[in-house]
Amino acid sequence: MKFKAILTDHGVNLLEKRFVPALDKIGRVCQLYLTRDHAIFLHNLLSGNGVQSIAQFRKETLFDDYRISSQNDDRIAFTVDLGLLHRALRSSLSIEGGERLQIKLVKKLPAGSTQPMPFLTFETKGYKSAVIQDVPISKPLSRSDVMELQSALDMAQDIPQTLVQVPDLLQLQNLVDRLKQVGDLLTVSISQYGDLHLQVSTSLITVGSDFRKLRVLGVQANAPPGDQDMSARARTEMAIQRGEAQTVQVSVKHFAKSLQCHLAKPDCAFYGIAPQGACLTVIFQFFIPGTRQTDKSISLHCRLPVLDTGSD
C-alpha cells in the first residue's frame, strides 16, 4: 500500500490550529482513514465506547498531488497519536522559508529493533535545511477491518429527524461546567418546537437550563397553545406524549467533550436525538469563508452513547 501527498498551507493550518487540538480533547488516539477522495479522522467507531467523532475532509481541502493505492480498494486506515501528529505539524510551520510539507506512509527499522515499523513521515525543506519527522502509527488495518470501519462509518452518517441549532457553544460550555459539579448524568430533551432542555438531577438537587424557540432543521411542529405557561418539565413530558419530543440520558463528561469541538471553530452546531433514542448527535457546520453557505468539503459530528432511555 502506498500513500503520498503534499499538505497545503491551508491544510496545515486547518489541522494544526483547529481540528487536531479539538479532536485531541475527545481522545488522544484516533484512526485516520484515507480513501481516494477523503481523509477522515475517527474516534471509537469500532469500539462502541465513549464519544464517537467523525471529521471528514475532501482531499482537495488538505492536499495537493494526492496519491493513494492499496489492495483494499485504495483505502488505508491506521491508528495515530494526535499529540505526536500535532507536534509534527507545528514544527513544520517553524521551518524558515519552508516549502510545502510532504506527507507519506513508510516502513522503517527503528533503532534497536529487528522489525520494520510503519510511520507517517513529514518532510519540509527550508532554505538551509530539511526536517524529516516520523510519526509512529499502528499496522494498517486488514481488508476485513477496513470493510467493518466503512460499514460503521456508513451507519454513523444517519442524521436525526429533528435537529435544533444551539446557541453560543462557549455559553453552553460554561453551563455544562456548572452541571458537572452537580452530577454525572445529563438528561437531554429535544422537541420539534425548537426546545432544548438540559438537566442534571440528584436526590437533593435538580439543576437545568431551558433553550426555547431554537432554529429547527428537519421534522418540526408548532407548540400547543398555552405551553409557555407550563414548567419546562411539564412541557417536555407533554411533547413526549404527543410524539413531538425525545429525551435521553448521557454522561456529562461525554457532553463536555463534544463541546470541545468549538476549538475547530465551527460556524454553528445542531443537536438531535437518533430514532429510538439510540444516541445523541451533535453536528458542527462550517461556512465557506465570507458567506453563509455550508462548506461541504468539511464535516464534523459526534455521537454520544445513551446511558439510559430517559423515558422512565
C-alpha angles and dihedrals in degrees: 000000000000135000128173132155144151114246107221122223088251090051093050091049093047092051101035099042102031125009105036093050089048095047092045088063090059093050136334093229124051141159121257111207117192123192134168091274109020146044110210130188113204135187125196097340094139100029097057090211124112130359114336113216130184122190111180128186130184106238092243090059092065109015149049123198093018114188126178134163133167139146088248092080090282092303123132126181131178141154120258136182107241092206091059091043090051092050092051092050093046095050091048087061091055096061108112111238088357117181121218119308119251118207124191144161113248141165117226137172107243118218111278094013131112094198123076110236130206119249138177102228124205118198125186124178119205134179094276106014148024121224121206119189125186118206110195115230135182122266105281114263120266122250093262092048091050089052090049090049092050091049091050089048092052091050092047091058093074109118121213114252092240124040126180123202110235123221123243110338093216090054088051090049092054089051093050091048087059093045090052088065091058106047149327101248121076120195111210121192124185124184133194087239091070098263123144116186123186121188140168117195134188129172088268107035144022120203123180148142132224125211114190139189093017120167110274127210120193123002111020137168139192115258113248115255115271096021091118088071093056128089117259091251095050091045091051093047091051092048090051091050089051090051089244100113141037132207129201136169120229136170113276087220092055091049090050091050092053089053089059085076085084083085087072086062099233116186093226142350135218131199126205140161118234120236113286087014091280094156144336110256126204117192120193118203128207125198128215101258112270094014141077091232119117114251100229092189092074129049133172129178140157132208117205118205115241114238095192136003089245089216098107 
